[in-house]
Amino acid sequence: MKVPSKLFLTGSVLLLAVASSQADTILYTQAFTGGSASALNGSAVTGGTLTGNWIAGTGFQQDGVATVDRTSAVLSFTPVQGNVYQLSSDITVSSGLSSFLGLGFADNISFTGQSGANADRFAGTTIIAGYAWMFTTSASATTPNQAYFQGAGVGGPVTELAPDNFSLTSFHIMIELDASGADWATKYYLNNTLVGSTNYAGTAPIDSVGFTAGTSSAGTFSNFQLVQVVPEPSTVAMLGLGFGGLTCLHRFRRR
């Protein structure tokens, strides 16, 4: 029996409306507008549906600046299989910086907030290791301005899909971690442009999110945010669901 086109379209529109009404969830957010003399370590994250205290090196302050070399700051977080997450921050790097400021997911929430050892920055592997993380340096640095990694420390470097931007010292960076499949995937964005992507063979031992600094006074973090993303529904798939559901409804009514 032919389904009336008006009924099919109405049902499909309703299904699409229900899907689009689902909103992303902000898990963690912090603007870093606190004082330069107030330690970040032990302070509560300022927003989001999750609660927790920062575990940070002694050099990180609540204004988002690291005042000592080789330090990190993290919040507890374990990805849930089946979800998609976006981690982002605005970063302003100091002119002439030859080291880095980085953002990402990491392993080893037992990190105690110590500072000064090479392993205290995500590039290490023994104290706190970065997984799915990226760093940026200043425009005058001789090394690449951005780099992207998926393995422990600096393991599994990601091939860039777009060239480094050597003309800026302020960046918006974002990492998307797609844990919806058996093999997790990551995408790296610089100023809303996709610059790298890769897949894991399986999952990753992630238990925290945060940022890291290679040297003191390297720059400033602001507008830190971790979001659980609602995947965009496929229009074709949703229309198919609409058609299938209405067909079943029509057959039921004929009985």
Order of alpha helices (4+ residues) and beta strands (2+ residues): alpha-beta-beta-beta-beta-beta-beta-beta-beta-beta-beta-beta-beta-alpha
